[in-house]
Amino acid sequence: MNQTLLYEAILLSGYLAIILAILSWKDQHVRGMKSLATLSIALAIWAIGYSAELRAITLPDKLMWIHIKYIGILLAPSLLLVFTLFYTGMEHWILQNNLVMLLLIEPILVYLALLTNNSHHLFYTHLSLNPPQTITTLNMTYGIVYKLNLYYSYLLSTFSYLLLLKQRRKTPQRYRGQISWLLLGFAIPWVGNIAFQFRPPFLHNIDPTPILYLFSVIISIFALHLSDFSFEPITWSAIINAFDDVIIVLNQHGHITNLNPAAEIRLGLDKKQCVRRPATEGFPASLKQYVQPLAQTHTRVTYKHRAVSRAYELSLIPLHDKKQRTNGWVLTLHDITHLANIEATLQRRNLELAKIDDLIASINSNLALDDVLQSCIDAVLDLYPEPYKITIQLLEKDGSAYTVAGTEHVDGTRQRIHFAPGEGILGAAIRGQQLINVADVFYDPRYIPGPTSPDYHSLLVVPMIAKGETVGALSVNSPKVGAFCEHDEQLLQRLSNHAAIAIINARLYEQAQREILVRELAEQAAKASAEQYRLLFESTTNGIFISQHVSTQEIRSGQFIDVNARACELLGYTREELLQLGAADITAEESMATLQEHRLTLYAHNRARSRFLLRTKTGEKLPFEVHSSLLNIQDTPTILSIVWDISRHEKMEALQRQRIADLEEYNAELDAFAHTASHDLKNPLSAIIGFSQMLETRGDTLPPDKLTYYARFISQGARKMQLIIEGLIALAQSKTLQDVDAKPLINMEQIIREAWERLAVLDKYEEAELTIMDSMPAAIGYAPWVEEVWSNYLSNALKYGGEPPIIKCGSSVQADGMIRFWVQDNGRGLSEEEQARLFVPFVRLRSQGIKGHGLGLSIVQRIVRRLGGTVGVESDGEHGSTFYFTLPAAEAERDQ
């Protein structure tokens, strides 16, 4: 056997095992992949160590590599078992029983026996080199420890193999192929190892196991990455079958391939009859519409089985292979009957609460006591119509009780009843100020029978309490036993609370009406002023601070005397916390000067109005408008400050200012657009008119070549006007470079020459000398706009250049990724003052004998800014000027 080929084959199997370990480690989030990676490392150590052993010549070298390779040999069976347990879903053996530690005991003990063999000769009794042939091998006589380890390794490997065979039998058909590949990959090297133990002559004392790993690792890599390796075969039985949700698997053609027990129970399906049949045949009729045609779906359905209707959340999700091709579908039905019932109950109760709010508004809209009571009865009747019986009992200040309204009172008059407020179920509710819900009054010891037997059983008594005062009770009776639930208690409690307030207000109203007749209005106002002040003080939507009067020199003194609830809400403090502070404590540092000015104005004019920042409890600084007045309350100077939260107002003002600025900019752009159109179209239009008149007057006498030349010039001028108009329209309609078709301008020289040709009708054109630098770098821009920039710069160079004009155009790449393009003339140059006014609209620095509006350079500035660049001029005031503009460089230029 070629020894080099043998070495390389064994070494290759080791390298492939390392590759398998890396691929497995990348998928370490998948259960068991870490154990597969560890197993692959052990096999790699075995193969690489054995290859080095065969290469070694001396006995000590070979013994060293034997010690290395046996690290992998001893660990491989245990790691194979660990991987198999993870793969077959039996990892609880490892996690619960510390199996890994137990499996490591035997390899560690055997390895120690190998290292210390010279002391006891239990691992091998003899070790020598065989006579050299093509490959130098070892002659080793094995001891008892080696043989025991061999049997132990075969036992673990056999057990692992049996686990895989068992798993294959209970795995769905579509996943058996992957287990078969693994079985084949694990079997090949172990068969070779068993053959090696018998030392057949044809092996020449060479262990074929590492060589066979070459095939085993290739098969494992194939199973891992080409056979869609996963743990789904195990988890289907362990997890999916345990789901209470309906799960049905379809292939890409819509045929049922599997379903869990929940599908059989909840849908009444028979797995044996449904599998391999189209879903349109095996599904219930009400669900067929969701699987024909197959499409990703997420909806709610209602399905009735065995006279029981349940709500489900249906999902139909595609399954994809590694090439993102759809190879199946998963349909799930999640039982949401309980959730649907809760939603229906919540919806019903929300409607009831909305109705309660309407009823409360109706009760509060009345001022007369009789109207309030009747509204209460009508409100309860709206919730509990006949045969419910409803009554309202009120308490007088002397403790007497009487029925004032009810469904049995036709005339609506107040009828006193004979009961004491502390007796019976009603008395207990009033005395304890607690709601009482009695399922059947006949079994309640507090019930006091009347002269006639009542026609009801359930009784719900809700005391009407407001501001700690019990004004009466609301009673609802029902002929059913246990008619009222907790929800009824909440509804009636809420209604009775507002009814109590309405009754108190109605009583106050009646009292006020009586007092108006017997007392003067001033006396009544004096008695009610304190409460009205507090009501106004607490109900206002603005913060109110009342503080001590301080001198102008004591800005950090002046503690708050009182604050309202809105002030606490605005600043995040409690009332007690604010009463320990003063105005300076809640004012931001940058507004302290404004606070001082505010105090000076207040003491000078008895009132002041300022805007400054106040600091909340969390340290946030918010803008407020503060109105302060200096009052004299009980001969004590006091400061009353009302604060408005103007953060929203300031945002609106900023937005308004921005809109005004945008409008002004838009108007300026419209104005510039009109001037630009007349400015840029004048030259080509003049040329077209001139040549057209020449053709009209002298067309008959001109030679054909002249006629052709004039016609071409007119056509070019018309096309140029079209380009100018399109560019100006794009400029007027676009705000940024992204609004136009911006792209790399790879032929800037052509754009410059087209701009130069537009100036053919200008003076000095024929005698001017234009030089354009070769190979200008590509920049990002919009060609019509860039041509407009060049046209303006070249036009200025013609008008203000020397005699004759000498014009140069060039470019350079800047460090910031921008390209600087420039036009240099030979005029007398510009002073610093002239340079400062150069790009201002309607400003002409030297207008003698030159027509125009002074808009050219301001147009250039507007265009270049929209293209993301800048404009400028450089001149020493004596030797010409260089006008430049910058554009973003294309990607290729920026990379360079």
N, C-alpha and C positions, 0 to 999 in steps of 0.2 A: 504493500500500500504506500503510495506517495506520502512521505511524512509531512512535507510542507502543506499539502492539501488537507491532511488530517488536522494539523495544528490550526489552520485557518478556519476549517469547518467548526471545530469546537469553539474557537474564539468568536466566530460569527454568531453562534448560538448564544454566547454570553452577551454580546452587544445587542442582539435582538431582544434578549430578556430585559436589558436595561431600557430599551425603547418601549417595551410593553409596560414596564414600571412607570415610565414618564407619562405614557398615554393614560394609564389607570389613575395616576395621581392627579392629572388634570380634571378627572371626573370624581374627585374625592367626596363631593357632596352626595354622590349616589352611595347608598348603603352597601358596604362590603368592598368598595373599590380600593380603600386603603390596604385591606388585607391582601387583595390581588397584587397590588404594587409591592408589598413586602415580600410576598411569595416570589415575585419575579426577581427581586434583588437577591434573594437566597439562591435561586437557580443561576443567576449571573455569576455569583461568587463561586459556585460549584464549577461552572463551565470554564471561567477564566482561570481559576486555580488549577484545574486539571490540565488545561492547555500549557500553563507554565511548568507544571510537574513533568509533562512529557518532554518539554524542551530542555529541562535541566539534565545535567550529565552526572554530577557527583551525588552521592547518597545524602549528604547534609542538605544540599539544595532541594532535592526531591522531598525530603522529610519536612522542610520548611513549607513547601507548597501544599503538602498533604495536610498540615495543620490548618492552612488557610481554606482549602477547598472543603474540609469537613465542617466548617462553620455553616456553609450552605447546605451540605448533605444532611446534617443533623436537624437543621431547622425546617427543611422543605416539607416533610410529612406533617408536622404540627401545623405549619402555616397553610398547607393544603386543606386540612380539616377545618381550620378557622374560616377560610374563604368559603368552603362548602356550606358551613353552618349559616353564614351570612346569606349566601345565595339562595338557600332553600328556606329562608325565613325562620330559622331556628337560632337566631342570634341571642335569644334569651338564655340559652345554655351558657353562653360566654359571659353575658352581662350579669347574670344572677349568681353564677357558681364560681366565678374567678377561674374559668377554665383555661384562660391564656397562661396564667401563672403555673397551673398544674402541668400544662403541656410543655412548658419550658424547663421543668425540673429534669426530665429524662435527658434532653439534649445537653444540658449543662453538666450533668454528672458524667455522661459518656465523653464529653469533650475534655473534662478534667482527667478522666482515665487515659485518654489519648496523650495528653500533655505529660502525664506522669508515668507513662508506660514503662520506662526504664527501671522504675522501682518495683513494679508488680507484674508486668508482662500479661496483663489481663486483656488488653485490646489486641495486641499482636505479640506472638512469641518469637517470631523470626522475621528479619527484614534484611534483604540483600538485593544487589543489582543482578538482573539476568544477563547472560552473555550478550553483548551488543550485537544487534542485527541491523535492521534499518532504523529502529527506534529503541532507545534504552528504556526498559521497563523495570518494575520492581517485582521481586519475588517475596510475597508477604504471607506468613502463616498467621491466620487470625485466631484470636482468643475468644473467651466466653463473652466478654462485654460486646465485642463486635457482633457476634451471632445474636445475642439478645436484642441489640439495637436493630439488627436487620429484621428480625421477626416483628419487633414493635413498629418499625416503619411500614412494613407490609400490612400490618393490622390496621394502622391509621389510614393508609392509602386505600385499602379495601373498603373500610367503613365509609370513607369519603365517596368512593365510587358507587357504593350501594345507595347512599343518600341521593346522589345525582340520578341514578336509575329510578329510584322511587319518585323523585320529583318529576321526572320526564313522564311517567305514567299518568300523573294527575294534572299535568300542565295542558292548557288548551293547545289544539293542533297547530295553530299559527306560531307558537313559541317553542315547539319541540325541536325544531331544526337547530336553534342556538344551543340547547342543552346537548344535543347530539354532537355538535362540533366540540364542545368542551369535553365530553366523554372521550372522544377520539384523541383530542390533544393531550389529555391526562394519561391515557392508556399507553401510548406509543413509548415514552421513555421508561415506564415501569416494566413493560414487557422486555425491553432491552436490558434493563438492570437485572431482571430475574435470569435472563439467558446468561449474563456475565457471571453470575454466581456459580454456574456449572463449568466455567472455564473451557469452552469448546476450543479446539485447536485453531479454527479459522479466525478467531478474534485476536490471536497472538497476544493474549494477556492485556488487551486494551478494552477499557470500559466504554461500551457504545452509548451509554445513557446520555452524556452531555451532547454527543453528536445528534442523537435523536431529539434532544431539546430543540434543535434547529427547526424540525418539522412541528414540534409541539407549540413553540412560540409563534410560528407563522400562523398556525391554525387559531391560536388564542387571539392574535391581533385581528385575524379575519372575523372571529366571533365578536370581538369587541367593537370593531368599527365598520364592518361591512354587513353584519347580520343584525344590526339594531339591538345591541346588547343592552339589556335592562333587567330590572327586577320585577317587572309587571307580572310575569307568570305566577310568582309567589303571592304578591300583594293582592292579586285578584281574589283569591280564596280567603286570604286573611283579613282583608279590609273591605273590598267592594261588596263581597257577599254579606258582610256584617252591617252594611249601610241600611238604614231605614228608608232611604230614598230609592226610587225606582231607577235602575241603571240598565240600559239596553245598548248593546254594541251592534252597529251595522257595518257591513263592508262598503266599498266604494260604489257598489251597484245597488245598495239599498236593501240587501238581504240581512236578516237577523243572524248574527254569529254567536251571540251570548247574551244572557240576561241574568240578573241576580234574583234571589228568592223574593225580594220585595216586589219585583215586577209580577211574579206569579200570584202573590197574595193580593196586592192592591188592584191589579188590572184583570185578574182572573185568567191569566195566560198559562198555557202548558208549554214548558220549555222544550219537551221532546217534539211537540207539534210545530213550534214556532221557528226553531233553529233551522237555518238554511232556506227558509221561505222568505219571499219578499215581505217587507214591512207593511205594504199596502194590503196584504192578505192576512197576515197574522195580527195586525193591530185592531183595536176596537174602532168602530166607524167614526166616533167623535174625535179620534186622534189621527186618522189617516191624512187629513189635510196638512198636517205639520211635517210629514215625511215624503210628500209628493207635491212638487219636486224637492229634492234634498237641498237645503239652503240653511245657513246659520240662522238660528231662531232663538229668541228669548221672549217669552210671553207668559201670560197667566191663562190657565184653562180650568174648567170645572168638569169632573168626571164622576159619574154615578155608577157604583158597583154594589150589587146586592142591596138595592133600595137605599144606599147611603151615598149622599152627594158630598164630595170633598173638593177643595180648591188646591190646585198645584201650580207651581212655578216650573214651566217647561223650558228646557234648554237643549238645543241641538247644535253640537259643536263638532267641527271637522277635526280629524286626526291627520297629521302630516308625517311623512318620513323625513330623512335627513336632507333630501333634495327638495323639501317643501312641496311634495306632491300629496294630494289628498288620497289616503289609502283606507279611510274608514270614517265613521261617524259615531258619536256617543250621545245618546238621548237620555236625559235625566228628568225625573219628575220629583220635585221637592214639595212635600206636603206643607202647605201654608194655610190649612183650614183654620187653625187657631189664630194665626195672624190676620186672616181675612175677617174672622169673627170679631177680633179686637178692633180692626179698622172700621167695621160696620158699627160696632158699639160706640167707638169714638166719634164717628160721623154723626150717629144719632144723638149722642150726648152734646156734641158741639151745636147741633141744631137746637137742642133743648136749651143750652146755655144762651144761644143767640136769642131764643124766644124769651128767656128770662130777662135778658138785658132790655128787650123791647117792653116787656111788662113792667120792669122797674122804671124805665123812662116814663111810661104811662102813669105809674103811681106818683112819681116825683113831680109830674106836671100839674098835679092838683094841690090846692092850698086849703080847701075846705075839708074838715075832718070827715064828714059823711061821704064826700066824693073819694077821699083817700081809702076809706074802708071798703066802699063798693068796688073800687079799682082792685083792691087786694083780693076780694072774693072772686071777681072776674078773672084775675090773673091765675089764681089757683084752679078755678074751674076750667081754664084753658088747658091746664096740665092734667087735671084729674076730673073729667066730666062725670055725669051721673053713672053709676049710683053712689058716688062718693058724697059724703056729707061734710060740709066745711063750715066752721064757725070761728069767730074772732072774739076773744074776751079781753077787755081793757081793765086796767086797775086805776082806781082813783088814788089821790094822794093820801086819803085816810085808810087805804088798804082794802076797801070794798071792791068787789069784782062784779062785773055785769057783762052780759052778752050784747054786743052792739051790732053785729052783722052775721049773716049766715044764709045758707041756701034754703032754709025753711022759713025765713022771715019774709013774708010777702010785702008788708008795708014798710019794711026797713027801719022801724022804730027801735030805739034802744030798750031792751027788756032786761030788767034785773033778774038774776037767778039767785037761788038760795044755796050758796056754798061759800065757805070761807077760803081765802087764798092759800091757806096752808093745808087743806084737806084734799084727798083724792089724787088721782093721777095728774090732773091739771094743776092742783096746788103743789104737788111735788116738783113739777117742772118749773113753776114760777119761783118756788122757794129756793130750789137748788140752782136756778138759772142754767139748766141743762135740758137738752133735747131728750125726750122719752119716746121709744118705739116699742109698742106692745103688740105682740102677734095675736093675742086673744085676751080681751079684757076680762073674760070670765075666769081666767086662771091667774089674774093679778091681784094680790091682796090689797093693793091700794085702791082698787075699783070700788066706788060707792054706787050701788044700784039706785035707779030712779023709780018713780011710781009705776012705770011701765017697762017691760022688757025691751032693751034696745034691739034694733035690727042690724047691728053691725058687730064685727069681732075685732078687726085691727084698728089701732088708734095710734096716730102720730101727733105728738104735741111738741111744738117748737116755740120756746119763749122768744118774745120780741124784745131785744135788748139793744140799746144805743147809748154810748158814752157811759156804760156801767149802770144804766137805769133800765129796769124792767118795766115796760109800758103795758104788757099784756102777753097773750099767747095765741098762736094760730093752731087750730086743731083740725085734723083731717081724719075721717072715719071711712072704713071700707067694710062691706059685708064679708069679704074673703078673709081667711086666716093667714097671717104673715104676708100681707099685701105689700108692705113697704120694705125697701132695701136701703143699703147705704147711699146709693145714688139719690134716692128720693130724699133722704135726710139732708144731703148736701144742697140739693136744689131748693128745698123749702127753707133751709137755714139761711141761704143767701137771700132768698126772697123776703124772709121775715126780718133780716137785719135792715134791709133797705126800707121795708114797710115801717119798722120802728122809727127810723129817722124821719120818714115822711109823716108819721103820726105826731112825733115830737114837733116837727116844723109846723104841722097843721094846728096843733095846740098852741104853739107860740104865735101863730098867725091869728088865731081866735083871741088869744090873750091880748095881743097888740091891738086888735080891733076894739076890744072892750076898753083897754086903757086909753085909746084915743078919745073915747067918749067921756071918760071921767078925769083924765089928766091932760095936761098941756103937752104939746108935741116936744117941747124942749126938755121936759122932765123925762119923757120916754127915751129921747135921743141920748140924754146924759147917762141913763142906766145901761143903754145898749152900746155906748161908745167904746167901752173897753173891749168888749167881745168883738165888735165890728172892726176895731183897730187891729186886734190880734188876727182876725179872719183875713183882713186885707193884707196884713203884714206877712202872713204865712202863705197866702194863696197867690201872691204876685209871681209872675214869671221871671222877674229880675231879682238879683241879689241885693239885699239891704243890709248895710252896716251902720250901727249907731255907736259912736266912739266919743271919748272924752275930748274936751277942748284943750288944746295945747298951744304953747307959744310957737312962733316961727323959728325959734332957736332950738326947740326940742323936737326935732323931726322924728327921732326914734322912740318917742314916748307917745302916749295916747292910746290906752288899752280900749278894746271893744267892750261896750256895755251890753249890746244885744245884736244878734244876727238872725236872719230868717233861714228857713230850710233850704231855699234856693241858693243862698250864699254858701251853705255847707256843701250842697251838691256841686256847685261850680268849682270849688277849690278842693274837694275831697276830704275836708276835715269834719269832725263832729262838732256840735255846737259847743260842747265843753272845751274842746281844743282851741277853737277860735276865740273864746272868751278869755283865754290866757295870752292872746297875741294882740298886736296893734297893726296899723296900716303899714308901717315900715317893715314889719316881719314878713308880710306876704307880698311885698313889692320887690321885683327883680332889681338887681344892683344897677343895671344899665338904665333903669327908670327912676332912680332915686332923685336925680335932679328934676325930673318932671314932677315928682311928688312934692318937692320943695316949692316949685313954681305954683303948683296947684294950691298948696296951703296959703301962699302969699296972696294969690288971687281971691281965695275964699275969705280971708280976713279983711281984704280991702273992699270987696263988693258983696259979702254975705252969700255968695254962690260962686261955683267954679265948675268948669267942664274940661276934662282932659282925657287923652288916650295914653295909656301906658301898660306895661307888661306886669301881670301878677303871677306869682309862683304858687303852684298847687302843692299839695302835701307830698306828691311823688317827685317834686322838683321840676315838673314841666312848666314852661313859661308860655302863657296864653295872653293874647291882646284883649283888653277890656276898655270900654268907654265909661268913665266915672263922672257922675253928676253929684256934686256935694252942695249942701245947704247948711248955713250956720243958724241954728235955732236956739231959742231960749225956753227950755222946758223946766217949769217949776223953779224959775229964777237961776237955772244952771245952764251956762253955754254948752251946747251939744252939737256935734257934727253928724248930720244925716247924709249918708252916701248911698247912691243907687248905682249899681254896676250892670252893664250890658255885655254879654259875650258877643264880641264883634269879629270873631275868627272867621265865621262864615261870610259876614259882611265884607271883611277885607279880601277874602278870596274872590267874592263877586266883583269888588272894585278892581282887583288886579286883573280879573278876566275881562272886565269892561275896558280897562286901559289897554290890554293886549289887543282886544278887538278893534279899538280905535286906531292903535298903531298899525295893525294889519290893514285896516281900511285906508289909512293914509299912505301906507306903502303901496297898496293896490292902486290907489288913485295916481300916485307918482309913477307907477309902472305903466298905467294907461297913458299918462301924458308923455312919458318917454317913448312909449311904443308909437304914438302918433308922430312925434318929432323924428324918431328913428326911421320910420317908414319914408317920410319925405326926404330925410337926409340921405338915406342909402339908395333910394330909387331915383334920385335926381340925375346922377351921372349916366346910368344906362338908359334912362328914359330920354335924356337930352341927346344921347348918341343916336337912339332909334329915330327920334324926331328929325334930327339933322340929316341922317342918311335917307330917311323916307322922303323928305322934301327934295333932296338932291335927285332921287330916283324919279320923283314926280315931275320936276322941272327939266331935268336933263337926261331922263331915261332913254330917250330916242337917240341921243348922240353919243352915249357912253359905249365903249367897247365891251364885248361879252365878259372879258375877265374882270373888268371893273364892276359890271353888274353882279357878277357872281360874288365878288369880294364884298360889295355893299349888302347884298342879300344875306350872306353868311354873317356879317357883322350884326345886322338887324336880328337875325335868328339867335345869335349868341347872346346879344343884349336882352332879348325877350326871355331866353332861358335863365339868364342870370337874374333878371327881375323875379322870375318865378321862384328861384332858389332863395333869393333875399326875402321874399314874402313868406315862403314856408318857414325859413329860419326865424323870422320875426314873430310869426304866429306861434311857433313852438316856444320862443322865448317868453312871449306874453302869457301863454297857457301853462308853463312849467315853472315850478318853484325850485326844483333841485335837479341834479344831473340824472337822477333815477327816473324822472318824468320823460326823458327823451331817449332815443336810441343811441346811447353813448357806446363807443367801442374804440379799440386801439386804432390810432391814426398812424398807419405805417408809412404813408407817403406824404409827409408834411411839405416837401418841396413842391409837389403838385398843387397843394392847397394855396401855397404862397403865390405861385405863378397865376392861378386863377384869380386870386385877389388883385394881383398886379395888372392883369388884363382888364379888370373892371375900371382901372384908372386911366385907360388909354385916351379919354377925352379931356384929361386935365392938362393944364399948361406944364411945361418942363418935362412931360412924359417922354417925348422923343429924345430929348438930350440927356435924360437921366441915365445913370449907370447903376444897375442892380446886381449885387453879388449874393448868391445863396450858398451857404455851407453845405458840403456833401454829407450824406448819411446822417440825417437827423434822427435821434432816437424816437421810438414810438411812445405816444402819450394817450391817455384816455380822454376822449372829448367827443363833441358833436360837430361834425365837419362844417355845416352851414354857419354855426356860431363862431367857430375858430377862424373861418374865412373872413367873417365880419371883423374880427379883431385885427387880423393881418391887414385888411383893407383900410381900416382907420389909421393904424400905425404907419402904413406905407403912404397913405394920403397926406398925413402930417409931414412925413419925411420929404415928400415932393414939394409941399407948400412952403415949408420953413427951412429946407435944406439950402446948401450952397449953390453957387453958380459955376458949373452945372451941379445938380444934386448927385452925390455919390452915396449910395445906400447899400448897407450890408445887413444880411439876415443870418442868424445863427442860433445855436442852442447849447446847453450844457446840463448835465445831470447833477442835481444837488444831493447832499448827504441825507436829507430828510425824505428821499424817495420822490421828490417832485422834479420836473424838468423845466428849466428856465429857457424860454424863447425870447429873442431880442431883435430889435431893429435899430441900427445905428445910422445917424445922418451926419452930414458935415456942415450943419448950420452953426450959428454963433453960440449956441448953448442956452441954458436956462439958469437963472439965479435961484437961490433957495426960496425966496418969496414966490417966484413964479411956479416952482415945483410944488409948493404947498397948495396952490390954487388950480393945479393943472387938471384934476379930474372932477371939478365942480361943474354941474350943468350950467349952460348959457354963459360961460365965462370964456372969452377969447383973449389970449395974452397979447397977440399981435395981429390985428385985423385989417391992417392997411392993405387995401386992394384985394382982400380975400373974402369971398362970400361964404355964408354959413351961419349956423345958430350956436356954435360952440358946444354941440352935444356929443361929438364923436368919442372923446375919451371917457366921458361919463357912461356912454353905452358900453364901451370896452370893459370898464370896471364892473358894470352890472352883469355882463355875460360871463366874465372870468370868475366872479364870485359864485355864480350858479354852477359853474363847472368845477368848483372846489379849489380854485387857485387864487392868486393875488396879482396885482398890477403895480407898476412903479416906474420911476425914471431915474437915471443917473446922469449928472452933468456937472462939469466944473465951471460952467458959466461962460466959457470962452471957445472951447474946441468941440462943438457938436453935442448931441444928446443921444442916450441909449434908452429906448423905451422897451420894457420887458413885461412878460406875464408868465405865470407858472401853471402847469397842469400836472395831474397825477401821472406818474410813469406807469406804463404797461407792466405786466408781471415779468416779462422777459427782461426788460430794462432794470427792474428792481432787483431781480436775482443777480444780475451782473454787478 
